[in-house]
Amino acid sequence: MSSFAEIALNIPLQQSFIYQIPPAMNCQVGMRATIPFRSRLRQGYVVALHHHNPSPHPTILPIKKMVDSEPLFTPIMIKLARWMAHYYMCGLGESLSAMLPAARRAAQEEPEPMADLPKAERISLSAEQRQIVAHIVTLPEQPLYLSGTTGSGKSELLIEAARQVVEGGGGVILLSPQISLASQQGEMLRKSGRLPFALLHSRLTNAQRLYQWRRVLSGEVRCVVGARSAIFAPVNNLQLIIIDEEQDSAYKSGASPRYLARHIAMIRSRWEGAALVMASATPSLEAWYRIKQGTFQHRELQGRPAGGAAPHIQVVSLVGSRQIISLPLQRAIGEQFQSGQQIILLLNRRGFGRTLVCRSCGFTKCCERCSIPLVYHEQRATMLCHYCGYHTSRPTTCPDCNSLDISFAGYGTQLVEQELRRLFPSLRIARVDADSVQRRTSLLSILNDFREHKLDLLLGTQMVAKGLNFRGVQLVGLLLADTSLTLPDFRAEEYTFALITQVAGRAGRYAPGGRVIIQSYRPNNSAIVAAANYNLRQFYETEMQVRQRLSFPPWQRMIRCVLRSQEEQLVKERIAQLAEELRSLPERPFDLLGPVECPLARVNRYWRMHLILSTSAFNTTHRLLASIVRRYRTHRQLYVEIDIDPLSML
C-alpha cells in the first residue's frame, strides 16, 4: 500500500509537496487532505500516491486528516489540471481549486427548487432546426459553430440536442455566460421532458456546489448546466459540450488560472471524444477565423421561427444634447406604453453618476486605493469604487479648492431610473444591475414579473443584453452605445458591435414591428453603423483586415504579463528587468510591447505594470517565457500574473 501522498496547494507555485500517509488512513488520488504547511494547517489536493518517499528530505510530515471519504476528481480531471498548470503557468492546486472551489463543510445541502426559474417558452422546431439537431446527435468529430440572427431558435435547438444525447445514455455540459441564462436554459431542459440536471454556478454556496458536483460524479445526473466553471464538471461518458453565446468575455476567468472556457472545452472534447458545439449571433473574431479556416463546421439559421422579424434600428446622435433620454426615445417609450407593449433599456454603467468633478479646478474624486474615479450610488449615499469596494461619503465642497461648484459627469442606471420615473410616473419600472440584484432569487423574481407583464420597463446593464426572451417586448433602447468604445483595447469595436446586435435582438422576437433606438455620441462609428444595418459579414471582414494589418489576434497570439506590488519602485525595477531578459534572447520569436503602466495603474493599493508578447510561434514563445518568469515568483512582495490570449488589457 502506498505510504506517501503528493499534495498540491492553492498557491501560485508549480510544485507539489510530499506527506506521509498514516496507517489505516483512506487516502486516494482526487481527495482533499488537511496538512501542516508553514506552521499552520492548510487544505490541499492529493494528486499522486507513492510507495517510497520521492522527496530528497528524509523527514516527512504526516497528513493530519482526510476531508473526503471518496475522490472528488477523476483521473481525467487531474490530467486536465496538470495541463492547465503548464499552459497557464499557474500552480496545480490553483487549477484544481478553479474546478471546484473548496467547500468549508461537506454538508449535503439540497439544491435550490426549480419552481422559481423563469418560465421558458417552448417552441416546436422547424425542419431546419431538426436537421441540425440530427447532425449534432451523430456526435461529429469536428467542432460545429451555429450562428444566425438573434431569435432564430439556436437555444431551442441546443436544448433538444442535449435532451436526445442524454436520453441516449451520454453526458452533456451546457454553458451560458450568465447565471440568469443558465437558469433559463435549465428551465427549458426541465420543460423539454423533465430531464434531470445539475446547475453549477458561483451563486451556489460551497456546500450546494459540492452537493451538485457529487450528483454528477456519481452518475445520478448526466447533464450539467452552468456558467464558466461548469466546464470542469466530472460528467460520466461525456459526449456533448455546448457553449452558448460563445463570444461573451464572461467565459474568460479573471483570476489565476486565467482560462478561457472555449479552450478548455476544446481540450476536453478532444481527450474524451465528445462533440463540441458553439453558438452565437455574433461569433468572436477568433471563432470567425476558425470558421473561415475550416477548423469549425458552420451552420447558419435563417429567420425567426417564433413569428418575429428583424426590428427597425434607429441611431440617435447625442452630440450637443444634455438629455439622458433623447426625444425620439421618449416618444417611443410613450407610444409603447400606450399600446400595452413592454420596453427594455440598456446602459452598461451602474450607479447614479459616473464621476464627481469640480467645475472650478477640474478635480475628480478618485479611489484612495485605485487609480480610477469613484461612482456615486444614491441609494447608499456613498461614492463607491467598483474595483476594490472602497467607499466614502459624497463631498459637499471640492476637496482641492473648496468650491461649491461640483457636479456629476456622465450617468449610471440609478440616475436613469430616477429620470424615467420623473418622465413616466405611470410606468412600472425595475432596474437590473449588480446593486439592485444582490441575490439570485431577486433577479429571477424580476424576470418572472416582467415575463408576466407585471412590469412595463426593464432597465439594466449587460444582464438584459442577451438570451432573455419576452413576448411583450417591441422596443429596445441602448442609452449609450459608446461605453465599450472608450476602452483601451483593440477589441473595443468588436465588443460594441456584439453588444448592439445582442440587445437589439430582444425586440420583436415574436411579432413584426420591433424597434431599436441607439443613442450615441459617435453615430458614424463603423461598429455602430454596421450593427444598425445588420451588416455582420461586412463588419467581420473589415475588422479581420484591420487585425491582420496590425498583427493582432486572431492572426497572432498574445501573452500578457502583469507585475503588481504595493511597492511601486519594485514593480518598475522588476518589469524592466523582465523586459530586458526577453529582449536579450538570441532568437526571439515574438514582438515585445511595453513595459508600461496598466490602464488601471493602481488597484486596491497594488501598483501594476504590464508587457505583452505578440507571436506567431506560440509554443516556442510560451516555453521561453515560462523558463524566465518562474524566477520572478520567488519575491514575496511581487505578484506575477500571466494571461494567455487576454480578453482585457485593463
C-alpha positions as CSV (number, residue, x, y, z in Angstrom):
1,M,0.0,0.0,0.0
2,S,1.2,3.5,-0.8
3,S,2.6,5.4,2.2
4,F,3.3,8.8,0.7
5,A,1.0,11.3,-0.9
6,E,1.8,14.1,-3.4
7,I,-0.3,17.1,-2.5
8,A,-1.0,20.3,-4.4
9,L,-1.9,23.5,-2.6
10,N,-3.9,26.5,-3.9
11,I,-0.8,28.7,-4.2
12,P,1.0,30.2,-7.3
13,L,3.8,27.7,-7.2
14,Q,4.3,25.0,-9.9
15,Q,5.2,22.3,-7.4
16,S,3.5,19.8,-5.1
17,F,4.6,18.6,-1.6
18,I,5.1,15.1,-0.2
19,Y,3.4,14.0,3.0
20,Q,3.3,10.7,4.8
21,I,0.0,8.7,4.9
22,P,-0.7,7.5,8.5
23,P,-1.6,3.7,8.8
24,A,-5.2,2.8,8.1
25,M,-6.0,6.3,6.6
26,N,-8.1,6.2,3.4
27,C,-6.2,8.4,1.1
28,Q,-6.9,8.3,-2.6
29,V,-5.9,10.5,-5.6
30,G,-8.6,13.2,-6.1
31,M,-9.4,13.6,-2.4
32,R,-8.7,16.7,-0.3
33,A,-6.4,16.5,2.7
34,T,-5.6,18.7,5.7
35,I,-1.8,19.1,6.1
36,P,0.6,21.2,8.2
37,F,2.3,23.8,5.9
38,R,4.5,26.6,7.1
39,S,3.4,26.5,10.7
40,R,-0.3,26.2,10.1
41,L,-2.9,23.8,8.7
42,R,-3.8,24.0,5.0
43,Q,-6.1,22.1,2.7
44,G,-4.7,20.6,-0.4
45,Y,-5.5,18.1,-3.1
46,V,-4.0,14.6,-3.4
47,V,-2.6,14.3,-7.0
48,A,-0.4,11.2,-6.7
49,L,0.5,8.3,-4.4
50,H,3.9,6.7,-3.9
51,H,5.2,3.5,-2.3
52,H,8.5,5.2,-1.5
53,N,9.4,8.7,-0.4
54,P,10.2,10.6,-3.7
55,S,11.4,13.7,-1.8
56,P,15.1,14.3,-1.0
57,H,14.1,15.3,2.6
58,P,14.3,12.3,5.0
59,T,11.8,13.8,7.4
60,I,8.3,13.9,6.0
61,L,5.3,15.3,8.0
62,P,2.1,13.2,8.2
63,I,-1.3,14.2,6.8
64,K,-3.5,15.4,9.7
65,K,-6.8,14.2,8.2
66,M,-8.7,13.5,5.0
67,V,-11.5,15.9,4.2
68,D,-13.3,13.5,1.9
69,S,-14.4,9.9,2.1
70,E,-14.2,9.4,-1.7
71,P,-12.4,11.2,-4.5
72,L,-13.8,14.5,-5.9
73,F,-11.7,14.4,-9.0
74,T,-11.5,11.8,-11.7
75,P,-8.1,10.8,-13.3
76,I,-9.1,12.8,-16.5
77,M,-9.7,15.9,-14.3
78,I,-6.3,15.5,-12.6
79,K,-4.7,15.3,-16.1
80,L,-6.6,18.4,-17.2
81,A,-5.4,20.3,-14.1
82,R,-1.8,19.4,-14.8
83,W,-2.2,20.6,-18.4
84,M,-3.8,23.9,-17.1
85,A,-0.9,24.4,-14.7
86,H,1.6,24.1,-17.5
87,Y,-0.4,26.0,-20.1
88,Y,-1.5,28.9,-17.9
89,M,1.8,29.0,-15.9
90,C,0.0,28.6,-12.6
91,G,0.0,26.2,-9.6
92,L,-1.5,22.7,-9.9
93,G,-3.5,23.5,-6.8
94,E,-4.8,26.7,-8.3
95,S,-6.1,24.7,-11.3
96,L,-7.9,22.2,-9.1
97,S,-9.3,24.9,-7.0
98,A,-10.7,26.6,-10.1
99,M,-12.5,23.4,-10.9
100,L,-14.1,23.1,-7.5
101,P,-13.9,26.0,-5.0
102,A,-13.1,24.4,-1.7
103,A,-16.3,23.7,0.4
104,R,-15.8,24.5,4.0
105,R,-18.1,21.7,5.0
106,A,-19.3,18.6,3.4
107,A,-23.0,19.0,4.3
108,Q,-25.4,17.6,1.8
109,E,-27.4,20.8,1.1
110,E,-30.3,20.2,-1.1
111,P,-30.3,22.0,-4.5
112,E,-32.5,25.1,-4.8
113,P,-36.0,24.4,-6.0
114,M,-36.6,24.8,-9.7
115,A,-40.0,26.4,-9.4
116,D,-38.7,29.9,-9.2
117,L,-36.9,29.8,-12.5
118,P,-38.1,32.0,-15.4
119,K,-40.9,30.4,-17.4
120,A,-39.4,29.4,-20.7
121,E,-41.3,29.4,-23.9
122,R,-41.4,26.1,-25.6
123,I,-41.4,26.3,-29.4
124,S,-41.7,23.5,-31.9
125,L,-38.6,23.0,-34.0
126,S,-38.6,23.8,-37.7
127,A,-37.4,21.4,-40.3
128,E,-34.1,23.3,-40.5
129,Q,-33.7,23.1,-36.7
130,R,-34.5,19.4,-36.7
131,Q,-31.9,18.7,-39.4
132,I,-29.2,20.4,-37.3
133,V,-30.2,18.5,-34.2
134,A,-29.9,15.3,-36.1
135,H,-26.4,16.3,-37.2
136,I,-25.3,17.2,-33.6
137,V,-26.6,13.9,-32.1
138,T,-24.3,12.0,-34.5
139,L,-21.5,13.5,-32.4
140,P,-19.3,14.9,-35.2
141,E,-15.6,14.9,-34.6
142,Q,-15.1,18.4,-36.0
143,P,-16.4,21.3,-33.8
144,L,-19.6,22.9,-35.0
145,Y,-20.4,26.6,-34.9
146,L,-24.0,27.5,-35.0
147,S,-24.8,31.1,-36.0
148,G,-27.9,33.0,-37.0
149,T,-29.8,36.2,-36.2
150,T,-31.0,36.7,-32.6
151,G,-34.3,34.9,-32.1
152,S,-33.5,32.3,-34.8
153,G,-34.0,29.4,-32.4
154,K,-30.5,28.5,-31.5
155,S,-31.3,27.9,-27.8
156,E,-34.3,25.6,-28.5
157,L,-32.2,23.6,-31.0
158,L,-29.4,23.2,-28.5
159,I,-31.7,22.1,-25.7
160,E,-33.3,19.5,-27.9
161,A,-29.9,18.1,-28.9
162,A,-28.8,17.9,-25.3
163,R,-32.0,16.1,-24.4
164,Q,-31.5,13.5,-27.1
165,V,-27.9,12.8,-26.2
166,V,-28.7,12.3,-22.5
167,E,-31.7,10.0,-23.3
168,G,-29.3,8.0,-25.5
169,G,-27.0,7.5,-22.4
170,G,-24.5,10.2,-23.0
171,G,-23.3,13.1,-20.8
172,V,-23.7,16.8,-21.7
173,I,-22.3,20.1,-20.5
174,L,-24.3,23.2,-21.5
175,L,-22.6,26.5,-20.8
176,S,-24.0,30.0,-20.6
177,P,-22.1,33.2,-19.9
178,Q,-24.5,34.4,-17.2
179,I,-26.2,32.8,-14.3
180,S,-29.7,34.1,-15.4
181,L,-29.2,32.5,-18.8
182,A,-28.0,29.2,-17.3
183,S,-31.1,29.2,-15.1
184,Q,-33.4,29.8,-18.1
185,Q,-31.7,27.0,-20.0
186,G,-32.2,24.8,-17.0
187,E,-35.9,25.5,-17.1
188,M,-36.1,24.8,-20.8
189,L,-34.4,21.5,-20.2
190,R,-36.9,20.7,-17.4
191,K,-39.8,21.5,-19.7
192,S,-38.4,19.5,-22.6
193,G,-39.0,16.2,-20.8
194,R,-38.3,16.7,-17.1
195,L,-34.6,15.8,-17.8
196,P,-32.7,15.7,-14.5
197,F,-29.7,18.0,-14.5
198,A,-27.2,19.7,-12.1
199,L,-27.0,23.5,-12.1
200,L,-23.5,24.8,-11.3
201,H,-22.6,28.5,-10.9
202,S,-20.9,30.9,-8.5
203,R,-24.0,31.9,-6.7
204,L,-24.4,28.5,-5.1
205,T,-23.0,28.1,-1.6
206,N,-19.9,26.0,-1.3
207,A,-21.9,23.1,0.2
208,Q,-24.6,23.4,-2.6
209,R,-21.9,23.3,-5.2
210,L,-20.3,20.2,-3.6
211,Y,-23.7,18.5,-3.5
212,Q,-24.3,19.1,-7.2
213,W,-20.7,18.1,-8.0
214,R,-21.2,14.7,-6.2
215,R,-24.5,14.1,-8.0
216,V,-22.6,14.5,-11.3
217,L,-19.6,12.4,-10.1
218,S,-21.9,9.5,-9.0
219,G,-23.7,9.4,-12.3
220,E,-27.1,10.5,-10.7
221,V,-27.3,13.2,-13.4
222,R,-25.7,13.2,-16.8
223,C,-26.4,16.8,-17.8
224,V,-24.8,19.9,-16.3
225,V,-26.0,23.4,-17.0
226,G,-24.0,26.3,-15.7
227,A,-21.7,29.3,-16.2
228,R,-17.9,29.3,-16.9
229,S,-16.6,26.9,-14.3
230,A,-19.2,24.2,-15.2
231,I,-16.8,23.2,-18.0
232,F,-15.0,21.3,-15.3
233,A,-17.9,19.2,-14.2
234,P,-17.0,15.4,-13.9
235,V,-19.7,14.2,-16.3
236,N,-19.6,10.5,-16.9
237,N,-19.5,9.4,-20.6
238,L,-19.2,13.0,-21.8
239,Q,-20.5,13.1,-25.4
240,L,-21.5,16.7,-26.0
241,I,-20.3,20.1,-24.9
242,I,-22.3,23.2,-25.8
243,I,-21.1,26.8,-25.4
244,D,-23.9,29.3,-25.9
245,E,-23.1,32.9,-26.6
246,E,-19.5,31.8,-27.3
247,Q,-18.3,35.4,-27.8
248,D,-19.0,36.6,-24.3
249,S,-16.0,37.7,-22.3
250,A,-17.5,36.2,-19.1
251,Y,-16.1,32.9,-20.3
252,K,-12.6,34.2,-19.5
253,S,-11.5,33.8,-15.9
254,G,-10.2,37.0,-14.3
255,A,-8.1,35.1,-11.7
256,S,-5.4,32.5,-11.9
257,P,-5.6,30.3,-13.8
258,R,-6.9,32.8,-16.4
259,Y,-8.5,30.1,-18.6
260,L,-11.0,30.6,-21.4
261,A,-13.9,28.1,-21.2
262,R,-13.8,27.7,-25.0
263,H,-10.2,26.5,-24.9
264,I,-10.9,24.1,-22.0
265,A,-13.9,22.7,-23.9
266,M,-11.8,22.1,-27.0
267,I,-9.2,20.1,-24.9
268,R,-11.9,18.1,-23.0
269,S,-13.8,17.3,-26.2
270,R,-10.6,16.1,-27.9
271,W,-9.5,14.0,-24.9
272,E,-12.9,12.5,-24.1
273,G,-14.2,12.1,-27.6
274,A,-17.1,14.5,-27.1
275,A,-18.7,16.6,-29.8
276,L,-18.3,20.4,-29.3
277,V,-21.0,22.9,-30.4
278,M,-20.7,26.7,-30.1
279,A,-23.4,29.2,-30.8
280,S,-23.9,32.9,-31.1
281,A,-25.5,35.6,-33.3
282,T,-22.2,37.4,-33.0
283,P,-19.2,35.0,-33.1
284,S,-15.9,36.1,-31.7
285,L,-13.3,37.1,-34.3
286,E,-11.2,34.1,-33.2
287,A,-14.2,31.8,-33.9
288,W,-14.9,33.5,-37.2
289,Y,-11.3,33.0,-38.2
290,R,-11.5,29.3,-37.4
291,I,-14.7,29.0,-39.4
292,K,-13.0,30.6,-42.4
293,Q,-10.0,28.3,-42.0
294,G,-12.3,25.3,-42.0
295,T,-11.3,24.3,-38.4
296,F,-15.0,24.7,-37.4
297,Q,-18.0,23.4,-39.3
298,H,-20.6,26.2,-39.7
299,R,-24.3,26.1,-39.8
300,E,-26.4,29.4,-40.0
301,L,-30.0,29.6,-39.0
302,Q,-32.4,31.8,-41.0
303,G,-35.4,33.8,-39.9
304,R,-37.3,33.8,-36.5
305,P,-39.4,30.6,-36.2
306,A,-41.5,32.1,-33.4
307,G,-43.0,34.6,-35.8
308,G,-40.9,37.7,-35.2
309,A,-38.9,39.8,-37.6
310,A,-35.8,41.8,-37.5
311,P,-36.5,45.1,-35.8
312,H,-36.1,48.6,-37.3
313,I,-32.9,50.2,-35.8
314,Q,-32.6,54.0,-35.5
315,V,-29.4,55.7,-34.4
316,V,-29.8,59.0,-32.5
317,S,-26.9,61.4,-32.1
318,L,-26.3,62.8,-28.6
319,V,-23.8,65.4,-29.9
320,G,-24.8,68.7,-28.3
321,S,-27.5,67.1,-26.2
322,R,-27.7,67.1,-22.4
323,Q,-30.6,64.7,-22.3
324,I,-30.2,61.3,-20.8
325,I,-33.2,60.0,-22.7
326,S,-33.5,61.6,-26.2
327,L,-36.8,63.0,-27.5
328,P,-37.1,60.1,-30.1
329,L,-36.7,57.6,-27.3
330,Q,-39.1,59.4,-25.0
331,R,-41.7,59.4,-27.7
332,A,-41.1,55.7,-28.5
333,I,-41.4,54.7,-24.8
334,G,-44.7,56.7,-24.5
335,E,-46.1,55.0,-27.7
336,Q,-45.1,51.6,-26.5
337,F,-46.7,52.1,-23.1
338,Q,-49.9,53.3,-24.6
339,S,-50.1,50.2,-26.9
340,G,-49.6,47.9,-23.9
341,Q,-46.2,46.6,-25.0
342,Q,-43.0,46.4,-22.9
343,I,-39.6,48.1,-23.1
344,I,-36.0,47.1,-22.4
345,L,-33.4,49.8,-21.8
346,L,-29.7,49.1,-21.5
347,L,-26.9,51.2,-20.0
348,N,-23.7,49.5,-19.2
349,R,-22.9,51.7,-16.3
350,R,-24.3,51.1,-12.8
351,G,-24.6,53.7,-10.1
352,F,-26.0,57.3,-10.0
353,G,-23.3,59.4,-11.7
354,R,-20.2,58.3,-13.4
355,T,-17.7,60.7,-11.7
356,L,-17.8,63.7,-9.4
357,V,-15.9,66.6,-10.8
358,C,-15.2,70.2,-9.7
359,R,-16.2,72.8,-12.4
360,S,-13.8,75.3,-10.9
361,C,-10.5,73.4,-10.7
362,G,-11.2,70.1,-12.6
363,F,-10.7,67.9,-9.5
364,T,-12.1,64.4,-9.9
365,K,-12.9,62.3,-6.8
366,C,-10.8,59.1,-7.2
367,C,-10.4,55.9,-5.1
368,E,-7.7,56.2,-2.5
369,R,-6.5,52.6,-3.3
370,C,-7.1,52.6,-7.1
371,S,-6.3,54.9,-10.0
372,I,-9.9,55.2,-11.1
373,P,-12.8,57.7,-10.3
374,L,-15.4,56.8,-7.7
375,V,-19.0,56.4,-8.8
376,Y,-21.8,57.9,-6.8
377,H,-24.6,55.5,-5.6
378,E,-27.6,57.5,-4.4
379,Q,-29.4,54.7,-2.5
380,R,-26.3,54.1,-0.3
381,A,-25.4,57.9,-0.4
382,T,-21.8,56.8,-1.0
383,M,-19.0,57.2,-3.5
384,L,-18.0,53.6,-4.4
385,C,-15.0,52.0,-6.2
386,H,-16.2,49.2,-8.5
387,Y,-12.8,47.5,-8.3
388,C,-11.8,47.3,-4.7
389,G,-15.1,48.2,-2.9
390,Y,-13.6,51.3,-1.2
391,H,-16.4,53.8,-0.3
392,T,-16.7,57.2,1.2
393,S,-19.4,59.9,1.6
394,R,-20.2,62.4,-1.1
395,P,-18.3,65.7,-0.5
396,T,-20.3,68.9,-0.4
397,T,-17.3,71.0,-1.5
398,C,-14.3,70.4,-3.7
399,P,-11.5,68.8,-1.5
400,D,-8.9,70.7,-3.5
401,C,-10.2,74.3,-3.8
402,N,-13.3,74.2,-1.5
403,S,-15.5,75.3,-4.4
404,L,-19.3,74.6,-4.2
405,D,-19.5,74.1,-7.9
406,I,-19.2,70.3,-8.0
407,S,-21.4,68.0,-10.1
408,F,-21.6,64.7,-11.8
409,A,-20.1,63.9,-15.2
410,G,-21.8,61.1,-17.0
411,Y,-24.6,58.9,-15.6
412,G,-25.4,55.4,-14.4
413,T,-28.5,53.2,-14.2
414,Q,-29.6,54.8,-10.9
415,L,-29.8,58.2,-12.4
416,V,-31.6,56.9,-15.5
417,E,-34.2,55.2,-13.3
418,Q,-34.8,58.5,-11.5
419,E,-35.2,60.3,-14.8
420,L,-37.6,57.6,-16.1
421,R,-39.8,57.9,-13.0
422,R,-39.9,61.7,-13.5
423,L,-40.8,61.4,-17.2
424,F,-43.2,58.4,-16.9
425,P,-44.7,58.3,-13.4
426,S,-47.2,55.6,-14.5
427,L,-44.6,53.2,-15.8
428,R,-43.9,50.1,-13.7
429,I,-40.1,50.0,-13.8
430,A,-37.5,47.6,-12.5
431,R,-33.7,48.1,-12.5
432,V,-31.4,45.1,-13.0
433,D,-27.8,45.7,-12.1
434,A,-25.2,44.5,-9.6
435,D,-26.6,46.9,-7.0
436,S,-30.3,46.1,-7.3
437,V,-29.8,42.3,-7.8
438,Q,-27.9,41.0,-4.8
439,R,-29.5,37.6,-4.7
440,R,-30.2,35.1,-7.4
441,T,-33.9,34.8,-6.4
442,S,-34.4,38.6,-6.7
443,L,-33.2,38.5,-10.3
444,L,-35.4,35.6,-11.2
445,S,-38.3,37.3,-9.5
446,I,-37.8,40.5,-11.5
447,L,-37.6,38.5,-14.8
448,N,-40.7,36.5,-14.0
449,D,-42.6,39.7,-13.1
450,F,-41.6,41.2,-16.5
451,R,-42.5,38.0,-18.3
452,E,-45.9,38.0,-16.7
453,H,-46.4,41.7,-17.6
454,K,-46.4,42.9,-14.0
455,L,-43.7,45.4,-15.2
456,D,-43.6,47.7,-18.2
457,L,-40.0,48.6,-18.4
458,L,-36.8,46.7,-17.6
459,L,-33.7,48.9,-17.2
460,G,-30.4,47.1,-16.8
461,T,-26.7,46.6,-17.6
462,Q,-25.4,43.7,-19.7
463,M,-27.6,41.3,-17.7
464,V,-30.5,42.2,-20.1
465,A,-28.5,42.3,-23.3
466,K,-28.7,38.6,-24.3
467,G,-30.5,35.4,-24.1
468,L,-33.7,36.7,-22.5
469,N,-36.9,36.2,-24.5
470,F,-40.1,38.1,-23.7
471,R,-43.2,38.1,-25.9
472,G,-44.3,41.7,-25.0
473,V,-41.0,43.5,-25.9
474,Q,-41.2,45.5,-29.1
475,L,-38.9,48.4,-28.1
476,V,-35.3,48.3,-27.0
477,G,-33.2,51.3,-26.2
478,L,-29.4,51.4,-25.9
479,L,-28.9,54.6,-23.9
480,L,-25.1,55.0,-24.6
481,A,-23.6,52.8,-27.2
482,D,-20.1,54.4,-26.7
483,T,-19.2,52.9,-23.3
484,S,-17.2,50.0,-24.7
485,L,-15.6,52.2,-27.5
486,T,-13.7,54.1,-24.8
487,L,-11.9,51.0,-23.6
488,P,-8.1,51.0,-24.2
489,D,-8.5,47.7,-26.1
490,F,-8.1,46.6,-29.7
491,R,-11.4,44.6,-29.3
492,A,-13.4,47.7,-28.4
493,E,-15.3,47.9,-31.8
494,E,-15.9,44.1,-31.7
495,Y,-17.5,44.4,-28.2
496,T,-19.6,47.4,-29.3
497,F,-20.9,45.6,-32.4
498,A,-21.8,42.4,-30.4
499,L,-23.5,44.4,-27.6
500,I,-25.7,46.4,-30.0
501,T,-26.6,43.3,-32.1
502,Q,-27.4,41.2,-29.0
503,V,-29.5,43.8,-27.2
504,A,-31.3,44.7,-30.4
505,G,-32.3,41.0,-30.6
506,R,-34.6,41.4,-27.6
507,A,-37.1,43.4,-29.7
508,G,-39.7,41.8,-32.0
509,R,-38.9,38.2,-31.3
510,Y,-42.5,37.0,-31.5
511,A,-44.1,39.6,-33.8
512,P,-43.0,42.0,-36.5
513,G,-42.8,45.7,-35.8
514,G,-39.9,45.7,-33.3
515,R,-38.0,49.0,-32.8
516,V,-34.5,49.6,-31.5
517,I,-33.1,53.1,-30.7
518,I,-29.4,53.5,-30.2
519,Q,-28.1,56.7,-28.6
520,S,-24.5,57.6,-29.3
521,Y,-22.0,60.4,-29.3
522,R,-20.3,58.6,-32.2
523,P,-23.2,57.8,-34.5
524,N,-20.9,57.4,-37.5
525,N,-18.6,54.8,-35.9
526,S,-18.2,51.8,-38.1
527,A,-19.3,49.3,-35.5
528,I,-22.4,51.2,-34.7
529,V,-23.3,51.7,-38.4
530,A,-22.7,48.0,-39.2
531,A,-24.8,46.8,-36.3
532,A,-27.6,49.2,-37.2
533,N,-27.6,47.9,-40.8
534,Y,-27.3,44.2,-39.8
535,N,-24.0,44.1,-41.7
536,L,-22.4,41.3,-39.8
537,R,-20.3,39.9,-42.6
538,Q,-19.1,43.3,-43.7
539,F,-18.1,44.2,-40.2
540,Y,-16.2,41.0,-39.6
541,E,-14.3,41.1,-42.9
542,T,-13.3,44.7,-42.4
543,E,-12.3,44.1,-38.8
544,M,-10.3,41.0,-39.8
545,Q,-8.3,43.1,-42.4
546,V,-7.5,45.6,-39.7
547,R,-6.4,42.9,-37.3
548,Q,-4.2,41.3,-39.9
549,R,-2.6,44.6,-40.9
550,L,-1.7,45.3,-37.2
551,S,-0.7,41.7,-36.4
552,F,-3.4,41.4,-33.8
553,P,-5.4,38.2,-32.9
554,P,-6.6,36.0,-34.4
555,W,-3.6,36.4,-36.8
556,Q,-1.1,36.3,-33.9
557,R,-1.4,35.1,-30.3
558,M,-0.8,37.3,-27.3
559,I,0.5,36.7,-23.8
560,R,0.2,39.4,-21.2
561,C,2.5,39.6,-18.2
562,V,1.3,41.8,-15.3
563,L,3.6,42.6,-12.3
564,R,2.0,44.1,-9.3
565,S,3.1,45.1,-5.8
566,Q,2.4,47.6,-3.1
567,E,5.9,48.9,-3.7
568,E,5.8,51.0,-6.9
569,Q,9.6,51.0,-7.3
570,L,9.8,47.2,-7.0
571,V,7.3,46.8,-9.9
572,K,9.2,49.2,-12.1
573,E,12.6,47.6,-11.5
574,R,11.4,44.0,-11.9
575,I,9.4,44.6,-15.1
576,A,12.3,46.4,-16.6
577,Q,14.5,43.5,-15.8
578,L,12.0,41.0,-17.2
579,A,11.7,43.1,-20.4
580,E,15.5,43.2,-20.8
581,E,15.8,39.4,-20.4
582,L,13.2,38.8,-23.0
583,R,14.7,41.3,-25.5
584,S,18.2,39.8,-25.0
585,L,17.1,36.3,-26.1
586,P,19.4,35.2,-29.0
587,E,16.4,34.1,-31.1
588,R,13.3,36.0,-30.2
589,P,10.1,34.6,-31.9
590,F,7.9,37.4,-30.6
591,D,7.4,41.1,-30.6
592,L,7.5,42.8,-27.2
593,L,5.1,45.6,-26.4
594,G,5.9,47.6,-23.3
595,P,6.6,47.6,-20.4
596,V,4.1,50.3,-19.5
597,E,1.7,51.1,-16.7
598,C,-1.6,49.2,-16.9
599,P,-4.6,51.4,-17.9
600,L,-5.7,50.8,-14.3
601,A,-2.3,51.5,-12.8
602,R,-3.2,51.0,-9.2
603,V,-5.9,48.6,-7.9
604,N,-6.6,48.0,-4.2
605,R,-3.2,49.6,-3.2
606,Y,-1.3,47.4,-5.7
607,W,0.8,49.2,-8.4
608,R,0.5,47.4,-11.8
609,M,2.7,47.4,-14.9
610,H,2.5,45.0,-17.9
611,L,4.1,43.9,-21.1
612,I,2.7,42.0,-24.0
613,L,4.3,39.3,-26.2
614,S,2.8,39.0,-29.7
615,T,3.8,35.9,-31.6
616,S,3.0,33.6,-34.5
617,A,5.3,30.9,-32.8
618,F,3.2,30.4,-29.7
619,N,4.7,27.1,-28.4
620,T,8.3,28.4,-28.6
621,T,7.3,31.8,-27.0
622,H,5.4,30.0,-24.2
623,R,8.4,27.8,-23.4
624,L,10.8,30.7,-23.3
625,L,8.6,32.9,-21.2
626,A,7.8,30.0,-18.7
627,S,11.5,29.4,-18.2
628,I,12.2,33.1,-17.4
629,V,9.1,34.2,-15.4
630,R,9.4,31.4,-12.9
631,R,12.3,33.2,-11.2
632,Y,10.2,36.3,-10.7
633,R,7.7,34.5,-8.5
634,T,10.2,34.0,-5.7
635,H,9.8,37.5,-4.3
636,R,7.1,37.6,-1.6
637,Q,6.2,41.3,-2.3
638,L,5.8,40.8,-6.0
639,Y,3.0,39.1,-7.8
640,V,3.3,37.9,-11.4
641,E,0.1,37.3,-13.5
642,I,0.2,35.5,-16.8
643,D,-2.7,35.9,-19.1
644,I,-2.7,33.7,-22.2
645,D,-4.9,35.1,-25.0
646,P,-6.0,38.1,-22.9
647,L,-9.5,39.5,-23.5
648,S,-9.0,42.6,-21.4
649,M,-6.0,45.0,-21.3
650,L,-7.1,46.9,-18.2
